[in-house]
Amino acid sequence: MAEAVGPGRRPGPRMRWPPPLSARVEWAWLQGLPLRRWRLRRLLSLMDGHTGTAGLLLDVGGGTGIGTEEAARVAPAGTYARRLVLDPQRAMLQRGSRRRGSAAAGWLRGSGDHLPISNASVDLLLSFGVLCCMEAKDVPRAVSELYRVARPGGYCLLGLPKSWAGFSDPLFRSAGFRPVAELRPGRTLYQRPDDRVPTPSGSVDLSSRA
Ligand SMILES: C[S@@+](CC[C@H](N)C(=O)[O-])C[C@H]1O[C@@H](n2cnc3c(N)ncnc32)[C@H](O)[C@@H]1O
């Protein structure tokens, strides 16, 4: 159940965000590292055989948009033609739009627990290293927001540190997602089944669950 997340029940050490200044320099450096891009491409390889022909990609907590950029690079031509990066930090978005402006059509300021996006409208959601940076109390809401905006049959690609392994999966399943491919727990491709209907409020009607 979503209630499994709560203050004091977070697995592993909490990632501090924003990181201290020294770590920010390291993070900026890591952004461009070939190793980081290789790791992203490995995660994105879970999409092989699951890409649609067109559609909307939303990178939630996308920072400077490196995940979006790699997703566009590896996807078959014409896939995810519309790409949005959403992040609460203006500085991240500014840096991203300056350095890799063509990676996304829109750079939106917002929080993962209140996505300014219509129900059932996104074909591919990226959530790379984000839930672990949020307040624990906001995480269940953020997962149900991912579900709300995912198109039936759409995907959510999740990347989380090992310390979250075994913790994120119950949350995603209870929101309604089903896992379709995995590198390891916490590095998982989920799909929103297409037999569910969001209620007008945007919450999920679970009455049809088996
Ligand atoms: C570790 S960085 C990952 C950035 C990007 N996904 C990547 O892979 O490079 C974590 C990101 O989560 C964002 N973040 C923190 N709290 C958030 C929230 N409540 N909603 C959405 N994003 C959030 C931060 O601003 C930061 O850009």
The ligand as an SDF file (V2000), in Angstrom:
LIG
                    3D

 27 29  0  0  0  0  0  0  0  0999 V2000
   19.6590   13.4540   -8.7120 C   0  0  0  0  0  0  0  0  0  0  0  0
   18.8850   14.7210   -9.6770 S   0  0  0  0  0  0  0  0  0  0  0  0
   18.4260   13.8170  -11.1340 C   0  0  0  0  0  0  0  0  0  0  0  0
   18.1960   14.7200  -12.2980 C   0  0  0  0  0  0  0  0  0  0  0  0
   17.8840   14.0020  -13.6060 C   0  0  0  0  0  0  0  0  0  0  0  0
   16.7100   13.1560  -13.4990 N   0  0  0  0  0  0  0  0  0  0  0  0
   19.0700   13.2040  -14.0860 C   0  0  0  0  0  0  0  0  0  0  0  0
   18.9690   11.9720  -14.1960 O   0  0  0  0  0  0  0  0  0  0  0  0
   20.1080   13.8270  -14.3550 O   0  0  0  0  0  0  0  0  0  0  0  0
   17.3420   14.8740   -8.8060 C   0  0  0  0  0  0  0  0  0  0  0  0
   16.4010   15.8570   -9.4400 C   0  0  0  0  0  0  0  0  0  0  0  0
   15.1490   15.7560   -8.7450 O   0  0  0  0  0  0  0  0  0  0  0  0
   14.6170   17.0470   -8.6670 C   0  0  0  0  0  0  0  0  0  0  0  0
   13.5910   17.0880   -7.6150 N   0  0  0  0  0  0  0  0  0  0  0  0
   13.7440   17.2340   -6.2780 C   0  0  0  0  0  0  0  0  0  0  0  0
   12.5350   17.2870   -5.6540 N   0  0  0  0  0  0  0  0  0  0  0  0
   11.6130   17.1450   -6.6440 C   0  0  0  0  0  0  0  0  0  0  0  0
   10.1880   17.1440   -6.6560 C   0  0  0  0  0  0  0  0  0  0  0  0
    9.4660   17.2850   -5.5440 N   0  0  0  0  0  0  0  0  0  0  0  0
    9.5620   17.0060   -7.8450 N   0  0  0  0  0  0  0  0  0  0  0  0
   10.2620   16.8510   -8.9880 C   0  0  0  0  0  0  0  0  0  0  0  0
   11.6090   16.8550   -9.0290 N   0  0  0  0  0  0  0  0  0  0  0  0
   12.2750   17.0030   -7.8780 C   0  0  0  0  0  0  0  0  0  0  0  0
   15.8140   17.9240   -8.3720 C   0  0  0  0  0  0  0  0  0  0  0  0
   15.5590   19.2770   -8.6450 O   0  0  0  0  0  0  0  0  0  0  0  0
   16.8520   17.2970   -9.3050 C   0  0  0  0  0  0  0  0  0  0  0  0
   16.8830   17.9080  -10.5700 O   0  0  0  0  0  0  0  0  0  0  0  0
  1  2  1  0
  2  3  1  0
  2 10  1  0
  3  4  1  0
  4  5  1  0
  5  6  1  0
  5  7  1  0
  7  8  2  0
  7  9  1  0
 10 11  1  0
 11 12  1  0
 11 26  1  0
 12 13  1  0
 13 14  1  0
 13 24  1  0
 14 15  1  0
 14 23  1  0
 15 16  2  0
 16 17  1  0
 17 18  1  0
 17 23  2  0
 18 19  1  0
 18 20  2  0
 20 21  1  0
 21 22  2  0
 22 23  1  0
 24 25  1  0
 24 26  1  0
 26 27  1  0
M  CHG  2   2   1   9  -1
M  END
$$$$
